[in-house]
């Protein structure tokens, strides 16, 4: 009797072992087939892998290469067939906010798997408990007011404790305090973005600030020191007679062939700092812009939650003629300036500015790509600006389809190298190796 029980127990264990071995391991995913696009800034078609495969384990890319009959893949992995499709790294929005679950869903449906999360009075607080959500690299800041070294040190300590991965270095930092801030960012392993005034951008380049944000801000180097200081004192005034608007009027009256523009463009190209133009902040002010409310993911967005949204019917701002003309002239001048910066070697990161001045989650990352294309970036460079350039700028293990990197992956129906709009509305989105149910994201109600 005991012998029979023993044999039955052994058989049960063997059966359980066999079932376990044959079960799909949810921690291993294999994406097989398709063209893997590896969009490095200076890359070529030689970087791409036709009929490729990617093995993902525990959220990281474990192996990547070209598929053939001799390649051995894990038998118990979840298999994803991407034959005939195109595979790129998840997109990164380098200056944006998530206020609610609907925003998080809109980003994911648009292929955005990470953001640098910005909080402000106009944008509101970051909603860091969305599920699912792009990964949020929270942004701290110093230098918005006049501070001393000890106050800045304290701010960095609190920022690091709050796990803010990026620091915005702002207008009122003098050169000495900017250097102090850069040293503290290195100590706390935080990336740096400059939005400066009391320190010139040329000095910031030499000190090693990793990125600059907003065309209108980092173009302050072209203006006089007096004008730059005046803007730094009142950077956010919207009055037409404010220092900011006097500076804007100086910019859009400027000939981009002016020696000061060319000299600064060469300095930007020779430096290591990446540019985050946030051209989309003025997208609605460009002639013949599209109505963002016609985009499919706009159905998720409550207009009342967007700062200065476009009119749903017209797609325009409700400005009087004088104000609109000023904004339109500034928008067009931003393109001219960035064309010069790009021609002289400047490197770019994507940032939508969402959700200020009518910018919207996900949608405005793609208008940013559209506008960067207008300044001259190739489609491969556009993809790099939204992915691999973030690794180059900040050293993150993100934005590249490469062993050891986060498995943030998009599967696309059509080739984005032929048409950058093919990046919109990916067929599949993987966030650290987990496939997101995109259909469920479309059903959320506005909160």
N, C-alpha and C positions, 0 to 999 in steps of 0.2 A: 504493500500500500504506500509506504513512504517512498519506495523507489519510483512508483508511478507519479507521485506528486513532484518529486525532484525532476523527473524527465519533462513533465508538463511545464514546470517553472523555467527550465532551461530553454525550452522551445519558445515560451512567451518572451523571454529576454532576447532571444535571437531575432524573433519577429519584430520586437520593439526597436532593436538596433538597426535592422534592415530598413524599417519605415523611417527612422531618423536619418539614416544615410541618404535615402531617396528623397527626403523632403527638401523643399526649396529653402535655402539659407537666406533669410531676409536681410542679412548684413552684407551679402554679396550680390551685386548687380553687374550684368554684362550687357553693354550696348554694342551690337554687332552690325556691321554693314554701314553704308553711308560714307560720305566724305567728311573727314575731320578737318575743319579749318583752324589753323593755328596762326592767329593774326598778330604777329609781332609788328611793331611800328616800322621797322626796316625790312620786314620779311618779304618773301616771294612765294610763288606757287609751290616751290620746292618744299616748303614747310608743311604743306597739306598732306593728308594721308587718305588716299582713295581706298574704298572697301576696308575701312579701319575697324578697330575694336577698342573698347575701353572697359577695363575691369575696375569696378568700384567696390571697396571693402571698408566697412565702418565709416562711411562718409568721405573717404579720401580716394583719389585716383591711385589705384595700386599698380596698374599696368596699362600701357597704351601702345598700339602698333598697327601694322597692316595685317589683315586677316588672310590666311591661306590654310590649306588642309593639314599642314604640319603643326599649326598652332594649337596648343592644348589649353582649353578653357575650363574653369571650374564646372563640374557636372551638376552641382547642386545650387547653382546661382539662378537668380531671376533673370531670364533672358529677354532683352528688348531688341526687336528687329527694326533697324533703321535703314534698311536697304533702299537705295535710291534717294535718300534724304541727306541733309546737311547738318553737321554737328558743330556747335560753337560753345565757348564758355559763356556762363551766365553774365548778364550785363550789370554794370555798377553805375548808380547815380551818385555822383560825388558831392552833391549839395541839395538836400531835399528833406522833407518831413513826412512822417507817418502819424496821422492824428487819430486814426480809427481803423477798424478791420476792413472797411471798404477800400481805404487807401492801400492797405497791404495787399488786398486782392487785386486791385488795379495794377500795382507794380508787378506782381507775379504773372498776371495774364499778359503783360507787356514784355516779359522776359527779364525783368529786373530782379536779380537775386540778392543784391546787397545795396545798401545806401550808406552814405555818410549823413547821419541824422542831425538836423539843425533845429534847435529850438529858438523861438524869438517871440516878441510880443505880437507880431503880425502872423507868424506861422503857428503859434500855439505850442503846446507841450508834445514831446514825443510819446506815442502810444507804444510802449515796449512790450506789451503782453499780447499783441496780435498773434493768432495761430490759425493758419500758417502765416509766415511773414518773411520778407527778405531779411537777411542778417543786417543788423543795425550797428554801425560803427559810430557811437555817439560822439558829438563834437562839443568840446568845452571851449572857453574863450578867455583871453586876458587882454587888457589894454583898451577896453571899451571906455574906461574912465582913466584919469591920471592915477597911477599907482607907484609905490616904491618897491624895491627889491623884495622886502619881507612879505608884502601883500601879494606879490606875484608868486613867490615861493609857496605861500599858503594856498593860493588858488590852484596851483599845480598839484599840491598834495591832496586837496579835496577832489580834484578832477581825476587823479589816478585812483583814489579810493572808490570813486563812482564808476570806475572802469570805462572812462571816456578814452577812446583810442586815438583821437585826433584833437589838436588844439588850434583854434583860430587866433592868430596873432594880429591885434587890431591897431587902429589909427593912432592911439596916443602913446604907443611904445617908442621911446627914443632909441637911438642906436645901441646905447649901453643896455637898456632894458630889453631890447629885442634879443641881443646876444645872450643875456641872462635867461630869457625864455627858451631860446633854442637849446641851451645847455640843459635846462630842466626837462625839456621834452625828450632829449636823448636819454637822460637818466631814467625817466619813467617809460621809455619805449613808446612814445607817442609821435604820430605823424604831425607835420606842421603845414598850415595853410596861412598865407599872409593876406591881410586886407589892411593896408598900411597908410600912413599919412605923415607922421612926425619922423619917420625913417624912410629914405628913398628905396624904391624897389631895386635899384642897382646895388645899394648897400646890402639889402636882404639877399640878393643873388649871391654876393660874395660871402655872406655869413652862412649860407646853406639852407635857407628856407626851401622846403621841398616843393611847394606849389603856391600859386597865387590865384585868387578868385575875383571874378567880375572884370570884364574888359574896361569898363569905365573907371574902375578903381586902380588897376595896375597900369593904366595909361597915364596916371598922375605924374609919372616920371617925365612926361613930355612937357608938362606945365611948369611954371615957375615955382620955386620953393614957397613963395608967399601964397600963391594960389593953392598949393597942396596943403599948407598948414591951415588955411581958411576952411577948406573942405573937411579936413580932419577934425576941426572944431565942431562942425555941424554937418555930419555926413549924410543925414537922412531927411533933411528938409525938402519938401516938395514945392515950395514957393518959387515962382519963376525968377525972383530977384535974389534968391539965396546963393551963397557961395557955390553950392553944388551945381546949380543950374547955370551960373555964370561960367563955371568950368566946362559944363557940357556944351554950352554955346561956343566956347573957345575950341573945344574938340571938333565939333561938327563944322566949324568954319575953317579948320586946318587942312592944308594940302598934305596928303599922305606922302608926297615926295619931298616934303620938308626935311632938311638935314637932321633935325632933332628926332623926327619919327624914324628915319632910317638908322640913325645911330643907336636908338633904343632897341629897335627891332634886331639889330645885329647883336646887341648885348643879351637880349632874351635868347636868341638862337645859340649863342656861345655858352650860356649858363646851363645849369642842371635843373632849374625849377620848371615844373610843368604848369601849364595854364588851364584854368577852369573858367572859360569865358561867360557861362550862363547866358548865352545869347537868347535863350528862350524867354527870359524875363521881358524882352521886348518883342516877342514873336507876334503878338497881336497888333503891333504897331508897324509891321512890314506891310507894304502894299501887296494885295492879292494873297494874303495868308488864308489858310483854311480855318473853318469853324471847328474848334476842338471838341465841341459838343456833338459833332457828327461821328466821332470815333466810337467804336463799339464799347470800349471799356468805360466811356463817359457815363453810361447808364448807371454805373455804380456810385457816381459822385453826386453829393448834395451841393448845389451851387452856393448855398448859404454858408458852407464851411470853407469856401475858397476865398482867398484875399483878392479883392478887386476882379471878380470873374468876368469873362466875356458874356455879353448878352447871348442867350441861348438861340435866339432867332437869327441875329445878324453875325454873331461871332466877333463883334467889335466891342471896344470899350466905349463908354458913353462920355467922351471928352468933348469940350468945346474945340472949335477949329484951331485956335492958337496953341492950346496944349497938345492936341493931336499932332500938329505939324512939328512941334518941337520933339516929341517922342519919335516920330517917324524919321526925322533928320538924324537923331541920335542912333536909332537902330541901323540905318543905312551906313552911318559912319563907323559903327562897330565892325561891320563886315569889312569895310575898306582897311581899317587898322589891323584886323586879324589877318587879312590877306598878306599884309606886309610882314607881320610877325611870323606867319607860317613860311613865307617865301625865304626868310632869313634863318629858318631852322628851328623855330619854336615847336615844342612838343605839347600835346593836349591830353586832358582828361575830360570826361563828360560830367556835367552837373546841370540839372534842370532849373534849380532855384525854387522848385515846388514848395509851397503853393502860393507864392507871392505874385502879384500883378497878373493873376489869371492863369498861372502855370498850374498843371494838373498832374497827379501821380501817374507815372508810366507814359502817358501821352506826351508830356513835355520832354522826356528823355529822347523820344524819337524826333521831336521837332528840333532838339539840340543837334542831333545827328544830321538832320536836313540842313541846318544852318552852317554847321561845320563843313559840310560838303560844299557849300557855296564859297567858302574861303579857300578851297583847294584840296582838302583831304581826299585821298582815294578811299574806296569802300573798305579796303583792308585796313587802312589807317583809322577809319571810323570805328571799325570793330575793335581795333587795338585800344583806341581812346576810351572805349566803354568797357574794357576788360584788362588786357595784359599790361597796359601802361600803369595801372594802379599798383601792380606788383613792382614794376620798374621804379615808380616814384616812391613808394612807401615800404617796399620789402615784404608785403603780405603774401601768404601762400594762397593766392586767390587770383582769378582772372586768366589763368592759363590752363589748357588741357595738357597736363604734365604730371608725371608721377610725384606723389607726395602733396599735391595741391587739393584744396577742397573740391569736391565733386559737384560743383554748380554748373549744370550742363543744360543746353537748349537743343532740341531737335527741331529742325525747320523743314517745311515742305519744299521750299525753293531756295536757290542759291543767293545769299546776301551779297556775294561779290559781284553779281550781275545787277542787282537792284537792292539798295540798302533797305528799302521798305519791306523786303522779305524777312527782316528781323522782327517785324511786328507780329504779334499774335502767334508765338511759337506753337508747334503741335504738341510738344512735351516739354515740361520743365522739371529738372531735378535739383533739389536743394540739399546740398551735402549728401548726395546719393539717394535721397528719398524722392520718388516721383510724386508730384503734386497733382491732385485731382482738379484739373482746370475747370471742368464743367460745374463742380460744386461751388467754385469761386464766383461764378456768374450769378448765383441765386441769392446772394446776400442782399438784404434790404438796407437802405440808408439808415445810419444811426444818428 
